[in-house]
Amino acid sequence: MTTTYGTTPDAEVQGDREDDDLNQSLRNIEQAVRTAQRAFDEIGRCNQLLAHAQESGEKAVQELDVVLRRREHAAVPALLDRLDALAAEVARSEADRTVVRRILFGEEEDDELPDAVGACAVPRLTADDLPRIPTVHDVEDPGDSTLEDMWERDQALASRQHEVRRERTGIAADHLRTVTARAVDSYGTPAATAALLAEARRAYELWVSCVR
């Protein structure tokens, strides 16, 4: 008499185990895909934020240019505050980007980041770099002079002093405009941005000293 049992139960157990392993593998793949998608979505968000910050920063630089031409020194700090706020937002976003890229690609901390400020070559400007305002000691005195001669020398000195002050103001304004524009361009590198905006604050104080 032939039995119908044989080894069928063992075969079914083996088949169920293989199905479970396959299902688990599929679930792992699905989870990995979802994780990668969320990571790429986060990178997309960082890109959008950076683009928005640079666009807003460029508008602030355009406003700054108008303010500098009008010598409205009281309006500059608010513009610099806006640039600082945008930079802080981007810095947080770029930190998130670093974490995401580490998860996606296993990238370690960017070794070149500490050198970003040096690569950016932040320009410096101090009062010593500006043209010196002439004084009465710079005026050549021919000796015996009439009152008219003395008046003409005083007028010439005043005119030259006014010219030099305008030159100093223009140099300081150009420097402030340059560092703020470069700060906006460097938003993707927070360390460089921070250094440039710090120089912009110093440049503002120097410009104010020339305007007043």
JOUR-V637698 format. One line per field, one symbol per residue. phi: phi as a letter, one per 30 degrees, with the letter a starting at -180 (. if undefined). Layout:
phi=???
//
This chain:
phi=.cdcdhceedddddddddddddddddddddddddddddddddddddddddddddddddddddddedddddhdddddedddddddddddddedddddddddddddciddedddeeddddddhddbbbddddedddbddcddcdjdbddddddddddddddddddddddddddddddddddddddddcedbedddddddddddddddddedddd
//
